[in-house]
Amino acid sequence: MNNSGPDELSVKLRAWQVSPRVPASFHHEVWQRIAARQGERELAVWPRVTEWFSTRFVRPQVALGAVLLSLSISIGAAHLQARQARTQHWKALENKYAASIDPRLMGR
């Protein structure tokens, strides 16, 4: 084992220095990358749409209106789908009933 005490380690740690070397073009390249990302962000559609929605729905009246509108549309679409399914179900029941009382349709 090493017999060096904590004092020796502290002295070595205090004496240790790191001098990183930064290329001369480092700052310029960083700012170029930042500018390129900002340009990409400005061209992107979804961040602008998200920002527009977030600024519009800050007011409770607008948010409530949007919730009620989406709820109404959802209920309307569900009603239409249920109506179509109910119509198909009744047609199937009519065909089964007709087949049960008409001997000619029993084989179908």
Secondary structure, DSSP 4 states (H G I P E B T S, - for coil): -----HHHHHHHHHH--------TTHHHHHHHHHHHHHHHHHH-HHHHHHHHHHHHTTSHHHHHHHHHHHHHHHHHHHHHHHHHHHHHHHHHHHHHHHHHH-GGGTT-
